[in-house]
C-alpha cells in the first residue's frame, strides 16, 4: 500500500482560524471586531514581508465570510467552524468562489479584464465571491487602472483582498480604496514558542539552543522558520541539536564573536589575527561572524545605556553584560558601525577573510577612549626666554625624541575627534576656539600644522608647558568683513587679502588655556632653527630645482632634508649627512639620484648619507615660514584697516572668522 506523501510543516501547521494566528494580534483583533459587528469593507490590503501570514489571513477571512456552520445554517462569523463545505474546500484550495491570483505571473491588462468579467457573475455556492491578488504591487499600471472602478464600487457579493510585500509600489489611487493592515515581522521568542509547540505535536526532541538559532535565522518569518525546521530535522536525523543546527545554518558560535570583541577591547592585534585565522581554518563564515558580532554589540549597547534591561532569563544575556564593561559606550557604537559597514565590504575584498581582518584592524587604528594610544607624550619645549643656548644645535632634541614628538603632533587631531577621553576631568563638549589663521611652520607639506577642521584641543594639550606658546600666535582673530561690505584697495590699488567673514563674537575669544595656545605650543615643538649649513643647502636646492636637475620624489627629498653636517671622507671627498623624517624619502634609490645631481652641479666627489630624524632647518620649513610671514602680514593689514575696525566697533557681536584671510 503506497504511503501518503509528506506534508511540509509550513503547510501542515498553517493557521485555520484567527485563534491559531501567531504574532499578528493587532490584525486579528481588528478583523474579529469588524466581522462580529458586520462592518465589512469591500477591499482589504495586507502588507508585510514574506511568510508572515498575508495569504493565511486572506483564507481565514474568506472562510469567515462564507462559513455555514456544522448544521448549514450559520452566517458571517469571526470563528469559522472548519467542518462545513466552504471551510474545508477553502483550506484545500478548491472553493469555486474563492480565487487566488498571482500578480507576479498574471500582471497584465488582459488578466485584469478577465477578473472584471468574472466579477460580474454572482457566487455559485457561497455567500461572497472573494478575489485574492497576491504580490499586487507587480500589476502593471494599465491593469491597476482597469481594476479601479470595480475596486471602488464592487457588487455587494464581491470582496477584494490584496497582498503585497512592497506597498510603496502600489498606486495611491488603489491604496485609498482599500482598508490596509500591516502584518509585522515576528519576534524571535514568538517564533521559538511556536516551533516548540509544533515540534511537541510532531514528537521531535529539540534543544533550546537549536530553537533560538532557528528563530533568529527566520528573521521574523514564520514560514521560513518552519521550512528551516524541516531542513534541520532532515539534517539531524529526526533530532534538533544546537551543534547540528549551527552547522546547517553556517552560524558562527557566539564564543568566537565574544573572543574577537575581547581582543579588540584589549587592543591585542595578535589575538585578533589568531582568531581570524581560526575562523578560516574551521571554515566559518566571515559574514556570519560580523553578523554575530553586530548582534552581540547591540545587546552590549542596550546594557550600557540601560543597565539591567536585558532579559535575565535569557542564557545569552550574561555574555553581553560581561563585555559591556570592557568597552566604552562610544567605542561600542563605533565598532557596531564598522561591523555593519564591513559586511557590505566583504564582497569587494580579495577574499572574505581578508575583508574580515581589515574590518577588525580598522577598529584597532583608533586609540582607546581613555586616551592611551601607546604614543609617548610630547616632550617639554624650551621657551624663548632660555636665550641663545636654547636655539643652539647642541640644545636641540635628539632625532628619536623629536621624531616621537612629531608623530604625537601629527596623530593628535584625529584622536581627539574620534576617541575623546572619558572621565570627569574632561569636558564632554569643548567650546569652539578661534584658531590662528596663520599656519605654523613645519617641515613637510603634509604636516602644515593643525588641520583647519581641528577646532578642539587635543587630549594631551594639558601636558604641554604654558610657556611653550610663542607670543606671535597670541592673536587668534584677524579682522574680517561681513557680507555686503566692500574691501578698500591696498597701497597699490589691489586688494591686500581675500575678504574674510564676520561671525558673532562670544565663545570664539581666545584664552590662555584655549586651543589657540595649544596649537602654538605644538608648532613650537619643531620650530625652525636656521643654521649656516641650512643657508647653503637652501641655496643649493633652489639652484637644482631652477635648473630642473631634480624632479618628483628626488626633489621632495631635497626639500624635506636638513644638511646636518659636512665631514671629510677617507677617499679625499666629503660626506654630507642629511636628516629626513619620512621613511619613504629615505629610500636608497632616491638618495643615489640626489647624490648624482649634486656631484654634477658641484663637480665634487661628495657622498650622501641619509639618517632618520626631524629636520630643524630644511628648504620646506623655510618656505613654510615665509608663507606664514606673508599670512601674518595679510592679517595685520586687515586688522589695521579702518573700515574693518569700524565694523567691529559698530557690531558688538562681530568677530573675524579664523582662516578666512588669505594673502594676495
Secondary structure as the mmCIF struct_conf table of DSSP 4:
data_model
#
loop_
_struct_conf.conf_type_id
_struct_conf.id
_struct_conf.beg_label_comp_id
_struct_conf.beg_label_asym_id
_struct_conf.beg_label_seq_id
_struct_conf.end_label_comp_id
_struct_conf.end_label_asym_id
_struct_conf.end_label_seq_id
HELX_LH_PP_P HELX_LH_PP_P1 UNK A 2 UNK A 8
HELX_RH_AL_P HELX_RH_AL_P1 UNK A 9 UNK A 12
TURN_TY1_P TURN_TY1_P1 UNK A 13 UNK A 13
BEND BEND1 UNK A 17 UNK A 17
HELX_RH_3T_P HELX_RH_3T_P1 UNK A 18 UNK A 20
BEND BEND2 UNK A 23 UNK A 23
HELX_RH_AL_P HELX_RH_AL_P2 UNK A 25 UNK A 36
TURN_TY1_P TURN_TY1_P2 UNK A 37 UNK A 38
BEND BEND3 UNK A 42 UNK A 42
STRN STRN1 UNK A 43 UNK A 47
BEND BEND4 UNK A 49 UNK A 49
TURN_TY1_P TURN_TY1_P3 UNK A 50 UNK A 51
BEND BEND5 UNK A 52 UNK A 53
HELX_RH_AL_P HELX_RH_AL_P3 UNK A 54 UNK A 66
TURN_TY1_P TURN_TY1_P4 UNK A 70 UNK A 71
BEND BEND6 UNK A 72 UNK A 72
BEND BEND7 UNK A 76 UNK A 76
BEND BEND8 UNK A 78 UNK A 79
BEND BEND9 UNK A 82 UNK A 82
BEND BEND10 UNK A 84 UNK A 84
HELX_RH_AL_P HELX_RH_AL_P4 UNK A 85 UNK A 91
TURN_TY1_P TURN_TY1_P5 UNK A 92 UNK A 93
TURN_TY1_P TURN_TY1_P6 UNK A 96 UNK A 97
STRN STRN2 UNK A 98 UNK A 102
TURN_TY1_P TURN_TY1_P7 UNK A 103 UNK A 105
BEND BEND11 UNK A 106 UNK A 106
BEND BEND12 UNK A 108 UNK A 108
HELX_RH_AL_P HELX_RH_AL_P5 UNK A 109 UNK A 119
TURN_TY1_P TURN_TY1_P8 UNK A 120 UNK A 120
BEND BEND13 UNK A 121 UNK A 121
HELX_LH_PP_P HELX_LH_PP_P2 UNK A 122 UNK A 123
BEND BEND14 UNK A 124 UNK A 127
STRN STRN3 UNK A 129 UNK A 134
TURN_TY1_P TURN_TY1_P9 UNK A 135 UNK A 135
HELX_RH_3T_P HELX_RH_3T_P2 UNK A 136 UNK A 138
BEND BEND15 UNK A 139 UNK A 139
HELX_RH_AL_P HELX_RH_AL_P6 UNK A 141 UNK A 152
BEND BEND16 UNK A 153 UNK A 153
TURN_TY1_P TURN_TY1_P10 UNK A 156 UNK A 157
STRN STRN4 UNK A 158 UNK A 164
BEND BEND17 UNK A 165 UNK A 165
HELX_RH_3T_P HELX_RH_3T_P3 UNK A 167 UNK A 169
BEND BEND18 UNK A 170 UNK A 170
HELX_RH_AL_P HELX_RH_AL_P7 UNK A 172 UNK A 175
TURN_TY1_P TURN_TY1_P11 UNK A 176 UNK A 177
BEND BEND19 UNK A 178 UNK A 178
STRN STRN5 UNK A 179 UNK A 182
HELX_LH_PP_P HELX_LH_PP_P3 UNK A 183 UNK A 187
HELX_RH_AL_P HELX_RH_AL_P8 UNK A 188 UNK A 202
TURN_TY1_P TURN_TY1_P12 UNK A 203 UNK A 203
STRN STRN6 UNK A 206 UNK A 206
HELX_RH_AL_P HELX_RH_AL_P9 UNK A 208 UNK A 217
TURN_TY1_P TURN_TY1_P13 UNK A 218 UNK A 220
HELX_RH_AL_P HELX_RH_AL_P10 UNK A 222 UNK A 235
TURN_TY1_P TURN_TY1_P14 UNK A 236 UNK A 237
BEND BEND20 UNK A 238 UNK A 238
STRN STRN7 UNK A 240 UNK A 240
HELX_RH_AL_P HELX_RH_AL_P11 UNK A 242 UNK A 249
TURN_TY1_P TURN_TY1_P15 UNK A 250 UNK A 250
HELX_LH_PP_P HELX_LH_PP_P4 UNK A 251 UNK A 253
HELX_RH_AL_P HELX_RH_AL_P12 UNK A 254 UNK A 265
TURN_TY1_P TURN_TY1_P16 UNK A 266 UNK A 267
HELX_RH_AL_P HELX_RH_AL_P13 UNK A 269 UNK A 281
TURN_TY1_P TURN_TY1_P17 UNK A 282 UNK A 283
HELX_RH_AL_P HELX_RH_AL_P14 UNK A 286 UNK A 305
BEND BEND21 UNK A 306 UNK A 306
TURN_TY1_P TURN_TY1_P18 UNK A 307 UNK A 308
BEND BEND22 UNK A 310 UNK A 310
TURN_TY1_P TURN_TY1_P19 UNK A 312 UNK A 313
BEND BEND23 UNK A 314 UNK A 314
TURN_TY1_P TURN_TY1_P20 UNK A 315 UNK A 316
HELX_RH_AL_P HELX_RH_AL_P15 UNK A 317 UNK A 324
TURN_TY1_P TURN_TY1_P21 UNK A 325 UNK A 326
BEND BEND24 UNK A 327 UNK A 327
HELX_RH_AL_P HELX_RH_AL_P16 UNK A 329 UNK A 345
HELX_RH_3T_P HELX_RH_3T_P4 UNK A 346 UNK A 348
BEND BEND25 UNK A 349 UNK A 351
HELX_RH_AL_P HELX_RH_AL_P17 UNK A 352 UNK A 364
TURN_TY1_P TURN_TY1_P22 UNK A 365 UNK A 365
BEND BEND26 UNK A 366 UNK A 366
HELX_LH_PP_P HELX_LH_PP_P5 UNK A 367 UNK A 368
TURN_TY1_P TURN_TY1_P23 UNK A 369 UNK A 370
BEND BEND27 UNK A 371 UNK A 371
BEND BEND28 UNK A 374 UNK A 374
HELX_LH_PP_P HELX_LH_PP_P6 UNK A 375 UNK A 380
HELX_RH_3T_P HELX_RH_3T_P5 UNK A 384 UNK A 386
HELX_RH_AL_P HELX_RH_AL_P18 UNK A 388 UNK A 391
BEND BEND29 UNK A 392 UNK A 392
HELX_RH_3T_P HELX_RH_3T_P6 UNK A 393 UNK A 395
BEND BEND30 UNK A 396 UNK A 396
HELX_LH_PP_P HELX_LH_PP_P7 UNK A 397 UNK A 398
HELX_RH_AL_P HELX_RH_AL_P19 UNK A 399 UNK A 418
BEND BEND31 UNK A 419 UNK A 419
HELX_LH_PP_P HELX_LH_PP_P8 UNK A 420 UNK A 422
BEND BEND32 UNK A 423 UNK A 423
TURN_TY1_P TURN_TY1_P24 UNK A 424 UNK A 425
BEND BEND33 UNK A 426 UNK A 426
BEND BEND34 UNK A 428 UNK A 429
BEND BEND35 UNK A 437 UNK A 438
HELX_LH_PP_P HELX_LH_PP_P9 UNK A 439 UNK A 441
BEND BEND36 UNK A 443 UNK A 443
STRN STRN8 UNK A 444 UNK A 444
TURN_TY1_P TURN_TY1_P25 UNK A 445 UNK A 446
STRN STRN9 UNK A 447 UNK A 447
BEND BEND37 UNK A 449 UNK A 450
TURN_TY1_P TURN_TY1_P26 UNK A 452 UNK A 453
BEND BEND38 UNK A 456 UNK A 456
TURN_TY1_P TURN_TY1_P27 UNK A 459 UNK A 460
HELX_RH_3T_P HELX_RH_3T_P7 UNK A 461 UNK A 463
BEND BEND39 UNK A 464 UNK A 464
HELX_RH_3T_P HELX_RH_3T_P8 UNK A 466 UNK A 468
BEND BEND40 UNK A 469 UNK A 469
HELX_RH_3T_P HELX_RH_3T_P9 UNK A 471 UNK A 473
TURN_TY1_P TURN_TY1_P28 UNK A 483 UNK A 484
HELX_LH_PP_P HELX_LH_PP_P10 UNK A 485 UNK A 489
TURN_TY1_P TURN_TY1_P29 UNK A 491 UNK A 492
BEND BEND41 UNK A 493 UNK A 494
BEND BEND42 UNK A 496 UNK A 496
STRN STRN10 UNK A 497 UNK A 497
STRN STRN11 UNK A 502 UNK A 504
BEND BEND43 UNK A 506 UNK A 506
TURN_TY1_P TURN_TY1_P30 UNK A 507 UNK A 508
TURN_TY1_P TURN_TY1_P31 UNK A 512 UNK A 513
BEND BEND44 UNK A 514 UNK A 514
HELX_RH_AL_P HELX_RH_AL_P20 UNK A 515 UNK A 525
TURN_TY1_P TURN_TY1_P32 UNK A 526 UNK A 526
HELX_RH_AL_P HELX_RH_AL_P21 UNK A 532 UNK A 546
TURN_TY1_P TURN_TY1_P33 UNK A 547 UNK A 548
BEND BEND45 UNK A 550 UNK A 550
HELX_RH_AL_P HELX_RH_AL_P22 UNK A 552 UNK A 560
STRN STRN12 UNK A 562 UNK A 568
TURN_TY1_P TURN_TY1_P34 UNK A 570 UNK A 571
BEND BEND46 UNK A 572 UNK A 573
STRN STRN13 UNK A 574 UNK A 580
HELX_RH_3T_P HELX_RH_3T_P10 UNK A 583 UNK A 586
HELX_RH_AL_P HELX_RH_AL_P23 UNK A 588 UNK A 602
TURN_TY1_P TURN_TY1_P35 UNK A 603 UNK A 603
STRN STRN14 UNK A 607 UNK A 612
BEND BEND47 UNK A 613 UNK A 613
BEND BEND48 UNK A 616 UNK A 617
HELX_RH_AL_P HELX_RH_AL_P24 UNK A 619 UNK A 639
TURN_TY1_P TURN_TY1_P36 UNK A 640 UNK A 640
HELX_RH_AL_P HELX_RH_AL_P25 UNK A 642 UNK A 650
TURN_TY1_P TURN_TY1_P37 UNK A 652 UNK A 653
STRN STRN15 UNK A 654 UNK A 656
HELX_LH_PP_P HELX_LH_PP_P11 UNK A 657 UNK A 657
TURN_TY1_P TURN_TY1_P38 UNK A 658 UNK A 659
STRN STRN16 UNK A 663 UNK A 663
#
